[in-house]
Structures are given as C-alpha cells and as structure tokens.
Amino acid sequence: MTLHTAKGLEFKQVFLTGLEEGLFPHKMALQDGRDLEEERRLCYVGMTRAMSKLHLSYAECRRLYQQDSYQRRSRFIDELPKEQIQQSHNPYDPLQQDAPDNQSSWNLGSNVRHPRFGEGVILNIEGSGAQCRIQVRFHQAGVKWLLAEYAKLEPCHH
C-alpha cells in the first residue's frame, strides 16, 4: 500500500521499509525544501497509521544491476525522539548459516579468505542461504559486508 492510500486508515502494526536517504526521502526531494517537507509529511502519515507497533527499516547496502551501493539511513529516523526508539540491528540474530559453494556452514569468529580482500574473521551473519550477508574484518581491507552468494569466501585454517 502506498502512503498516499494509507491516509485515514489505522493498523495494529505498520512496517515502513526503505527509509534511506535518496529513497525516502527521494533523491529528487532532497533538492527542494518544499518537496522534502512533503516527503516528511508522508512519512509522518505512515508512522501515525500504527495503533500499537511501528517498525522502521532501511538497508545498509543495496545491489542493483550488479552494483553494490552503501546507504545512509533516512534523516526521518534521526529526527525521531531517541527515547521512543527501540533499536534492533539484526532481528534474526543467527549464530550459524548455510554457506554457498558447498561449505558446511559459516560461524561467527571463523577465519576466512577472500580473493581480493585477503584473510579476515567473521564478525556477523544476517539472513540465510545464498542471500545471507556476512560481515568480515579483513586484516588489510578493514570491515566489509559481503553477500554470501557473490563473496567467494573460503575457510582459512591457521
């Protein structure tokens, strides 16, 4: 449902997704203060549709046309009163995931090797299967989020 069609309706729970700069607010609205205020008003309409629970989410990284783009969360989230927000970075909190390329599993703290970034340690895992995201602290390249399907990670035993 669009935010425009939600006006006047109420729901027990509301999920607003895509709260990222350039997406919501839209990149075109960022150039004009009036358009930005309209986007803010629409966001407020969506938020006030929730009777008991409001869920806000954004993607840290989006893949479009084989290009990863790293996102900033929407200013609309940052404008909310901090005492009213309960953050949940990873609602699934997985400790182990199925790995691509016939590996048995990825585990937090495992040593891995990437063809470009070198050796590193798994810090976090989100999602499951080929679409899971793996956060790795590489010794040379720093911390990176990778999609398991494309990452070409291999176990690295010391």
C-alpha positions, 0 to 999 in steps of 0.5 A: 500500500502506498502512503498516499492510500494509507491516509485515514486508515489505522493498523495494529502494526505498520512496517515502513521499509526503505527509509534511506536517504535518496529513497525516502526521502527521494533523491529528487526531494532532497533538492527542494525544501518544499518537496522534502517537507512533503516527503516528511509529511508522508512519512509522518502519515505512515508512522501515525497509521500504527495503533500499537507497533511501528517498525522502521527499516532501511538497508545498509547496502543495496545491489542493483544491476550488479552494483553494490551501493552503501546507504545512509539511513533516512534523516526521518529516523534521526529526527525521531525522539531517541527515547521512543526508539527501540533499536534492533540491528539484526532481528534474526540474530543467527549464530550459524548459516548455510554457506554457498559453494558447498561449505558446511556452514559459516560461524561467527569468529571463523577465519576466512579468505577472500580473493581480493580482500585477503584473510579476515574473521567473521564478525556477523551473519544476517539472513540465510542461504545464498542471500545471507550477508556476512560481515568480515574484518579483513586484516588489510581491507578493514570491515566489509559486508559481503553477500554470501552468494557473490563473496567467494569466501573460503575457510582459512585454517591457521 
